[in-house]
């Protein structure tokens, strides 16, 4: 059975872990898990959906408001329940062990592991710019078609992605200090790189033609793609729909800020440190993301953003400032960014499986620590599954093009992840009602208005995605529901690890 805390009692702190994460370290986990390759790429697709510079920036501001608001609400839960497992624990305590498990199940099957796979492949792809031997079409094991539309392969790019996952998994099994040092160094570096890109664009690379075209016609729609039949950014309703659909790109790029909650058992003074790190990390990253998009708009006309080769907007922007060297420079920058991002994802994810295992809802060995006081078994299991997700390919017979299965899975779970965010923030309201006497060292800023605004906004986005992106929305909910029979089976056969 699950270890649900009694009303009026504050759950005890974990004592098994080494508490080695201070405020700076925790902020680096937040920021480092957020900044991957998305900010350098997704603005191209968003610009095609939204069709104007003004609405592109509005979309990022919406993402920023939602992300920071959610982080501030999570701060209350983190201070109230500073336990390893974070969001899994919050859902378990606010609703029931079933809801905690469904989140943890989806986290392991796709959200965390699929993101780790995606970030690792992004690292390899940009590595291929520097080392041509690394390519998704240079096969060590050619595609083996296992069914219509699906295959398995091992390219040199996939090999590099798997090697990256293996390396970071191994370093994190060596102890918290190893993961912390990597996280701090790479997050500091990639944050500095993003700041330099922004400053170069704003201070050196301003393009008078781009500024006139973008800011002189700030709201005028042009070059947009239809969202669905008869719906596009040409109308007010179409802009509303486009803003909601575009959030799948920007919210995904700003996601994983909640990973610090998984590591609460290793944070010093977690009641204070986790809320502060959530606030500092999300505000810093969102500010940089909005400024990065301003940088794109002062160096490139909107049409160049929309048509950036392979959607690499940051590379096109830097090329407008430093012709010739931009491709290699951005490749290095994104490799640094994705390396640090994956370290944070790998470090944090296993702590959620640890909490599940302690409740008897995951492999028992994942609920035990090694001599370095980290959940090494959970780290290895996560690494193996993430590496396996790198190998399957999708196949389009009409075009002869291969894709990556994890990409489809991530599309499916964007809506499911948003649903879990909604439920978790609604849990703030529920726990205020059901456990009014439980100590809350920090209370959600702007409660009840800001959390309610987040829930309303996220529900609106979910509704629009259900209406206009059903093919990539319903499968995500199906993945969540597949966890129900697994939960029932586990509850019948398992006992908590004490």
C-alpha positions as CSV (number, residue, x, y, z in Angstrom):
1,X,0.0,0.0,0.0
2,X,1.1,3.6,-0.6
3,X,2.5,5.7,2.2
4,X,-0.1,8.4,2.2
5,X,0.4,11.0,4.9
6,X,-2.2,11.5,7.6
7,X,-4.2,14.8,7.5
8,X,-2.5,17.6,9.4
9,X,0.9,15.9,9.4
10,X,3.8,17.0,7.2
11,X,5.5,14.1,5.5
12,X,8.9,13.4,6.9
13,X,12.0,14.2,4.9
14,X,13.8,11.4,3.1
15,X,16.9,10.3,5.0
16,X,18.4,7.8,2.6
17,X,19.9,10.3,0.1
18,X,22.8,12.6,0.4
19,X,21.5,16.2,0.6
20,X,24.0,17.8,-1.8
21,X,22.0,20.2,-3.9
22,X,22.0,23.9,-2.8
23,X,20.0,26.7,-4.3
24,X,22.5,27.3,-7.2
25,X,22.6,23.6,-8.0
26,X,18.8,23.3,-7.9
27,X,18.4,26.3,-10.1
28,X,20.8,24.7,-12.6
29,X,18.7,21.6,-12.6
30,X,15.6,23.6,-13.4
31,X,17.2,25.7,-16.1
32,X,19.4,23.0,-17.5
33,X,16.5,20.6,-17.9
34,X,14.5,23.2,-19.7
35,X,17.1,24.5,-22.2
36,X,17.7,21.9,-24.9
37,X,17.5,22.3,-28.7
38,X,13.9,23.5,-28.9
39,X,14.5,27.2,-28.5
40,X,16.9,27.1,-31.5
41,X,14.3,25.3,-33.7
42,X,10.6,25.5,-32.8
43,X,10.1,29.2,-33.7
44,X,10.1,28.3,-37.4
45,X,7.0,26.1,-37.1
46,X,5.3,28.5,-34.7
47,X,5.9,31.4,-37.2
48,X,4.3,29.3,-40.0
49,X,1.3,28.6,-37.8
50,X,0.9,32.2,-36.4
51,X,1.9,34.2,-39.5
52,X,3.1,37.4,-37.8
53,X,5.9,38.6,-35.6
54,X,3.5,40.0,-33.0
55,X,1.6,36.7,-32.5
56,X,4.9,34.8,-32.4
57,X,6.1,36.8,-29.4
58,X,2.6,36.6,-27.8
59,X,2.8,32.8,-28.0
60,X,6.1,32.8,-26.2
61,X,4.8,35.2,-23.6
62,X,1.8,32.9,-23.0
63,X,4.2,30.0,-22.6
64,X,6.2,32.1,-20.1
65,X,3.2,33.1,-18.0
66,X,1.9,29.5,-17.9
67,X,5.3,28.1,-17.0
68,X,6.1,30.5,-14.3
69,X,2.6,30.3,-12.9
70,X,2.8,26.6,-12.8
71,X,6.2,26.6,-11.1
72,X,5.0,29.0,-8.4
73,X,2.1,26.7,-7.7
74,X,4.4,23.6,-7.6
75,X,6.5,25.5,-5.1
76,X,3.7,25.1,-2.5
77,X,3.5,21.4,-3.0
78,X,7.3,21.0,-3.0
79,X,7.6,22.9,0.3
80,X,4.7,20.9,1.8
81,X,5.9,17.5,0.6
82,X,9.7,17.7,0.0
83,X,10.0,14.0,-0.9
84,X,11.9,12.2,-3.7
85,X,9.5,11.6,-6.6
86,X,8.0,15.2,-6.7
87,X,5.0,15.3,-9.0
88,X,4.3,11.6,-8.5
89,X,4.0,12.2,-4.8
90,X,1.9,15.3,-5.2
91,X,-0.7,13.4,-7.4
92,X,-0.6,10.4,-5.0
93,X,-1.3,12.6,-2.0
94,X,-3.8,14.9,-3.6
95,X,-5.9,12.2,-5.2
96,X,-4.9,8.6,-4.9
97,X,-2.0,6.2,-5.6
98,X,-3.6,5.4,-8.9
99,X,-3.2,9.0,-10.2
100,X,0.4,9.1,-9.0
101,X,1.1,5.8,-10.7
102,X,-0.5,6.9,-14.0
103,X,1.8,9.9,-14.0
104,X,4.8,7.8,-13.2
105,X,3.9,5.2,-15.8
106,X,3.6,7.8,-18.5
107,X,6.8,9.5,-17.3
108,X,8.8,6.3,-17.6
109,X,7.2,5.0,-20.8
110,X,7.4,8.2,-22.8
111,X,7.6,11.6,-21.2
112,X,11.1,11.3,-19.5
113,X,12.6,8.5,-21.6
114,X,11.2,9.7,-24.9
115,X,12.6,13.2,-24.2
116,X,16.0,11.7,-23.3
117,X,16.0,9.8,-26.6
118,X,15.0,12.9,-28.5
119,X,17.6,15.1,-26.9
120,X,20.3,12.5,-27.5
121,X,19.4,12.2,-31.2
122,X,19.5,16.1,-31.4
123,X,23.0,16.0,-29.9
124,X,24.0,13.4,-32.5
125,X,22.4,15.3,-35.4
126,X,24.3,18.5,-34.7
127,X,27.5,16.5,-34.0
128,X,27.1,15.3,-37.6
129,X,27.7,18.8,-38.8
130,X,31.1,18.7,-37.3
131,X,31.9,15.0,-38.0
132,X,30.2,13.9,-41.2
133,X,30.6,10.2,-40.2
134,X,27.7,10.8,-37.8
135,X,24.6,10.6,-39.9
136,X,21.1,9.1,-39.7
137,X,21.6,7.7,-43.2
138,X,25.0,6.0,-42.5
139,X,23.8,2.7,-41.3
140,X,25.7,0.1,-39.2
141,X,22.5,-2.0,-39.2
142,X,20.2,-1.0,-42.2
143,X,16.5,-0.6,-41.4
144,X,14.7,-3.9,-40.7
145,X,11.0,-3.5,-41.5
146,X,9.0,-5.1,-38.7
147,X,5.6,-4.0,-40.0
148,X,3.9,-1.6,-42.4
149,X,5.3,1.8,-41.5
150,X,7.8,0.7,-38.9
151,X,11.4,-0.4,-38.9
152,X,14.4,-0.8,-36.6
153,X,17.9,0.4,-37.5
154,X,21.2,1.5,-36.1
155,X,22.8,4.4,-37.8
156,X,26.0,6.2,-36.7
157,X,23.8,9.0,-35.3
158,X,21.7,6.5,-33.4
159,X,24.9,4.9,-32.0
160,X,26.2,8.3,-30.8
161,X,22.8,9.0,-29.2
162,X,22.8,5.7,-27.4
163,X,26.4,6.3,-26.3
164,X,25.5,9.6,-24.8
165,X,22.6,8.1,-22.8
166,X,25.0,5.4,-21.6
167,X,27.7,7.8,-20.6
168,X,25.4,10.1,-18.7
169,X,23.6,7.2,-17.0
170,X,27.0,5.8,-15.9
171,X,28.3,9.1,-14.5
172,X,25.0,9.6,-12.5
173,X,25.3,6.2,-11.0
174,X,28.7,7.3,-9.6
175,X,27.0,9.7,-7.2
176,X,25.2,13.0,-6.9
177,X,28.4,15.0,-7.0
178,X,29.2,13.7,-10.5
179,X,25.8,14.6,-11.9
180,X,25.8,18.0,-10.1
181,X,29.1,19.1,-11.5
182,X,28.1,18.2,-15.0
183,X,24.8,20.0,-14.6
184,X,26.4,23.1,-13.2
185,X,29.1,23.4,-15.8
186,X,27.0,22.7,-18.9
187,X,24.0,24.7,-17.7
188,X,26.2,27.7,-17.0
189,X,27.9,27.3,-20.3
190,X,24.8,26.9,-22.4
191,X,23.0,29.8,-20.6
192,X,26.1,32.0,-21.4
193,X,26.0,30.8,-25.1
194,X,22.3,31.8,-25.4
195,X,23.0,35.2,-23.8
196,X,25.9,35.8,-26.2
197,X,23.6,34.9,-29.2
198,X,21.0,37.4,-28.0
199,X,23.5,40.1,-27.3
200,X,25.1,39.6,-30.7
201,X,21.8,39.9,-32.4
202,X,20.6,42.9,-30.5
203,X,23.8,44.9,-30.4
204,X,25.7,43.8,-33.6
205,X,23.5,42.0,-36.0
206,X,20.4,44.3,-36.3
207,X,19.1,44.2,-39.8
208,X,17.2,47.4,-40.8
209,X,15.2,45.6,-43.4
210,X,14.2,42.8,-41.1
211,X,13.3,45.3,-38.3
212,X,11.2,47.4,-40.7
213,X,9.4,44.3,-42.1
214,X,8.8,42.7,-38.8
215,X,8.1,45.6,-36.4
216,X,6.6,47.9,-39.0
217,X,3.9,45.2,-39.8
218,X,3.9,43.6,-36.4
219,X,0.4,42.0,-36.5
220,X,0.0,41.6,-40.3
221,X,-0.4,37.9,-41.1
222,X,1.7,36.5,-43.9
223,X,3.2,33.2,-45.0
224,X,1.0,31.2,-42.6
225,X,0.0,27.6,-42.9
226,X,-3.6,26.5,-42.4
227,X,-4.2,24.9,-39.0
228,X,-7.0,22.8,-40.3
229,X,-9.6,23.0,-43.1
230,X,-10.8,26.6,-43.3
231,X,-8.9,27.7,-40.1
232,X,-5.8,29.8,-40.3
233,X,-4.2,32.9,-38.9
234,X,-6.1,35.0,-41.4
235,X,-9.0,35.4,-39.0
236,X,-9.3,36.3,-35.3
237,X,-10.6,32.8,-34.5
238,X,-7.8,31.3,-36.5
239,X,-5.2,33.3,-34.6
240,X,-6.7,32.0,-31.3
241,X,-6.5,28.4,-32.6
242,X,-3.0,28.9,-33.9
243,X,-1.9,30.3,-30.5
244,X,-3.2,27.2,-28.8
245,X,-1.7,24.8,-31.3
246,X,1.7,26.6,-31.3
247,X,1.9,26.0,-27.6
248,X,2.9,22.4,-28.3
249,X,6.2,23.7,-29.6
250,X,6.9,26.4,-27.1
251,X,5.6,24.6,-24.0
252,X,7.6,21.5,-24.9
253,X,10.7,23.7,-25.3
254,X,10.1,25.1,-21.8
255,X,9.2,21.8,-20.2
256,X,11.0,19.7,-17.6
257,X,11.2,22.5,-15.1
258,X,9.4,20.2,-12.7
259,X,12.4,17.8,-12.6
260,X,13.8,19.5,-9.6
261,X,10.8,18.2,-7.6
262,X,11.9,14.6,-8.3
263,X,15.2,15.2,-6.6
264,X,13.7,16.8,-3.4
265,X,15.3,14.0,-1.3
266,X,18.7,15.4,-2.2
267,X,18.1,19.1,-1.8
268,X,19.4,21.1,1.2
269,X,16.6,22.9,3.0
270,X,14.0,21.7,0.4
271,X,11.1,23.6,2.0
272,X,12.9,26.8,0.9
273,X,15.3,25.8,-1.8
274,X,12.9,24.1,-4.2
275,X,10.3,26.9,-4.4
276,X,13.1,29.5,-4.9
277,X,14.9,27.4,-7.6
278,X,11.6,26.9,-9.5
279,X,11.0,30.6,-9.5
280,X,14.5,31.6,-10.4
281,X,15.1,28.9,-13.0
282,X,11.8,29.4,-14.9
283,X,11.9,33.2,-14.9
284,X,15.5,33.2,-16.1
285,X,14.9,30.7,-18.9
286,X,11.6,32.3,-20.1
287,X,13.2,35.7,-20.2
288,X,16.0,34.3,-22.4
289,X,13.5,32.5,-24.6
290,X,11.5,35.7,-25.3
291,X,14.6,37.6,-25.9
292,X,15.9,34.9,-28.2
293,X,12.8,35.4,-30.4
294,X,13.3,39.1,-30.4
295,X,16.8,38.4,-31.5
296,X,15.5,36.3,-34.4
297,X,13.1,39.1,-35.4
298,X,15.8,41.8,-35.5
299,X,18.1,39.7,-37.7
300,X,15.7,37.9,-40.0
301,X,12.4,38.9,-41.7
302,X,9.6,36.6,-40.7
303,X,9.6,34.8,-44.0
304,X,13.3,33.8,-43.4
305,X,12.3,32.5,-39.9
306,X,9.4,30.5,-41.5
307,X,11.6,29.0,-44.2
308,X,14.8,28.5,-42.1
309,X,16.6,25.3,-43.5
310,X,15.6,22.3,-41.3
311,X,13.8,24.9,-39.1
312,X,17.2,25.9,-37.6
313,X,16.2,29.5,-36.9
314,X,19.1,30.2,-34.5
315,X,21.6,29.1,-37.1
316,X,20.0,31.3,-39.8
317,X,20.1,34.2,-37.3
318,X,23.7,33.7,-36.5
319,X,24.6,33.3,-40.1
320,X,23.2,36.8,-40.7
321,X,25.7,38.1,-38.2
322,X,28.7,35.8,-38.7
323,X,28.5,34.4,-42.2
324,X,30.5,31.3,-42.8
325,X,31.1,30.2,-39.2
326,X,27.5,30.1,-38.0
327,X,26.7,26.5,-38.8
328,X,29.6,25.1,-36.9
329,X,29.2,27.6,-34.0
330,X,25.6,26.7,-33.5
331,X,26.3,23.0,-33.8
332,X,28.7,23.3,-30.9
333,X,26.3,25.5,-28.9
334,X,23.4,23.0,-29.4
335,X,25.6,20.0,-28.5
336,X,26.6,21.7,-25.2
337,X,22.9,22.5,-24.6
338,X,21.6,19.1,-25.3
339,X,24.4,17.4,-23.3
340,X,23.5,19.4,-20.2
341,X,19.8,19.0,-20.8
342,X,20.0,15.2,-20.9
343,X,22.2,15.1,-17.8
344,X,19.4,16.9,-15.9
345,X,16.7,14.6,-17.3
346,X,18.6,11.4,-16.5
347,X,19.6,12.6,-13.0
348,X,16.0,13.5,-12.1
349,X,13.9,10.8,-13.7
350,X,15.2,7.9,-11.6
351,X,14.1,9.6,-8.4
352,X,10.5,9.4,-9.5
353,X,10.8,5.7,-10.2
354,X,12.5,5.3,-6.7
355,X,9.4,6.8,-5.1
356,X,7.1,4.5,-7.1
357,X,9.2,1.4,-6.2
358,X,9.0,2.4,-2.5
359,X,5.2,2.2,-2.9
360,X,5.4,-1.2,-4.5
361,X,4.4,0.3,-7.9
362,X,7.7,-0.3,-9.8
363,X,10.5,-2.8,-9.9
364,X,11.6,-3.2,-6.3
365,X,15.3,-2.7,-7.1
366,X,14.6,0.8,-8.3
367,X,13.6,1.7,-4.7
368,X,17.1,1.0,-3.4
369,X,20.2,3.1,-3.4
370,X,23.7,2.0,-4.2
371,X,26.8,2.7,-2.2
372,X,27.0,6.2,-3.7
373,X,23.4,6.8,-2.4
374,X,21.8,7.1,-5.8
375,X,19.1,4.9,-7.4
376,X,21.5,3.2,-9.8
377,X,19.2,0.4,-10.8
378,X,16.5,2.9,-11.7
379,X,19.0,5.0,-13.6
380,X,20.1,1.9,-15.6
381,X,16.6,0.8,-16.4
382,X,15.7,4.3,-17.5
383,X,18.8,4.4,-19.7
384,X,18.1,1.1,-21.3
385,X,14.5,2.0,-22.2
386,X,15.5,5.5,-23.5
387,X,18.3,3.8,-25.6
388,X,15.8,1.3,-27.0
389,X,13.4,4.2,-28.0
390,X,16.2,5.6,-30.2
391,X,16.2,2.5,-32.4
392,X,12.6,2.2,-33.8
393,X,11.9,4.1,-37.0
394,X,8.8,5.2,-38.7
395,X,8.6,4.6,-42.5
396,X,6.5,6.6,-45.1
397,X,6.3,4.5,-48.2
398,X,5.0,7.4,-50.2
399,X,8.1,9.5,-49.7
400,X,10.6,6.8,-48.8
401,X,11.5,8.8,-45.6
402,X,12.3,7.4,-42.2
403,X,11.3,9.2,-39.0
404,X,11.8,8.4,-35.4
405,X,9.2,6.6,-33.3
406,X,9.9,8.5,-30.2
407,X,9.0,11.7,-32.1
408,X,5.5,10.3,-32.6
409,X,5.3,9.2,-29.0
410,X,6.3,12.7,-27.8
411,X,3.6,14.3,-30.0
412,X,1.1,11.9,-28.4
413,X,2.0,12.7,-24.8
414,X,2.2,16.5,-25.0
415,X,-1.5,16.7,-24.2
416,X,-1.2,14.0,-21.5
417,X,1.6,15.9,-19.8
418,X,-0.5,19.0,-19.9
419,X,-3.4,17.1,-18.3
420,X,-1.1,16.0,-15.4
421,X,0.0,19.6,-14.9
422,X,-3.6,20.7,-14.6
423,X,-4.3,17.9,-12.1
424,X,-1.3,18.7,-10.1
425,X,-2.1,22.4,-9.8
426,X,-5.7,21.6,-9.1
427,X,-4.2,19.5,-6.3
428,X,-3.1,22.8,-4.6
429,X,-6.8,23.6,-4.2
430,X,-7.8,20.1,-3.2
431,X,-5.1,19.9,-0.5
432,X,-5.9,23.3,0.9
433,X,-9.4,21.9,1.5
434,X,-8.6,18.4,2.7
435,X,-5.4,19.2,4.6
436,X,-5.8,22.8,5.8
437,X,-3.6,22.2,8.9
438,X,-0.6,20.7,7.1
439,X,2.4,23.1,7.4
440,X,3.0,25.1,4.2
441,X,6.4,26.9,4.5
442,X,5.6,28.5,1.1
443,X,2.2,29.3,-0.3
444,X,1.5,29.6,-4.0
445,X,2.0,33.2,-5.2
446,X,-1.3,34.7,-6.4
447,X,-3.5,31.9,-5.0
448,X,-6.2,31.3,-6.0
449,X,-6.2,33.6,-9.1
450,X,-3.0,32.6,-10.8
451,X,-3.4,28.8,-10.4
452,X,-7.0,29.1,-11.6
453,X,-5.8,31.1,-14.6
454,X,-3.3,28.4,-15.4
455,X,-5.9,25.7,-15.2
456,X,-8.3,27.6,-17.4
457,X,-5.6,28.4,-20.0
458,X,-4.3,24.8,-20.1
459,X,-7.9,23.4,-20.4
460,X,-8.5,25.8,-23.3
461,X,-5.3,24.6,-25.1
462,X,-6.3,20.9,-24.5
463,X,-9.8,21.5,-25.9
464,X,-8.3,23.1,-29.0
465,X,-5.8,20.3,-29.5
466,X,-8.6,17.7,-29.1
467,X,-10.6,19.5,-31.8
468,X,-7.8,20.4,-34.3
469,X,-5.1,17.8,-33.5
470,X,-7.0,14.7,-32.4
471,X,-4.6,12.3,-34.1
472,X,-1.8,13.4,-31.8
473,X,-4.0,14.0,-28.7
474,X,-6.2,10.9,-28.1
475,X,-3.2,8.4,-28.4
476,X,-1.6,10.3,-25.4
477,X,-4.6,9.7,-23.3
478,X,-4.6,6.1,-24.4
479,X,-1.0,5.6,-23.2
480,X,-2.1,7.0,-19.8
481,X,-5.1,4.6,-19.6
482,X,-3.0,1.6,-20.5
483,X,-1.5,2.1,-17.1
484,X,-4.7,1.3,-15.3
485,X,-4.5,-2.5,-15.7
486,X,-0.8,-2.4,-14.9
487,X,-1.6,-0.6,-11.7
488,X,-4.3,-3.1,-10.7
489,X,-1.8,-6.0,-11.4
490,X,1.0,-4.3,-9.4
491,X,-1.3,-3.6,-6.4
492,X,-2.3,-7.2,-6.3
493,X,1.2,-8.7,-6.4
494,X,3.5,-6.0,-4.8
495,X,4.3,-4.7,-1.4
496,X,5.9,-1.4,-0.6
497,X,9.7,-1.3,0.1
498,X,10.0,-0.2,3.7
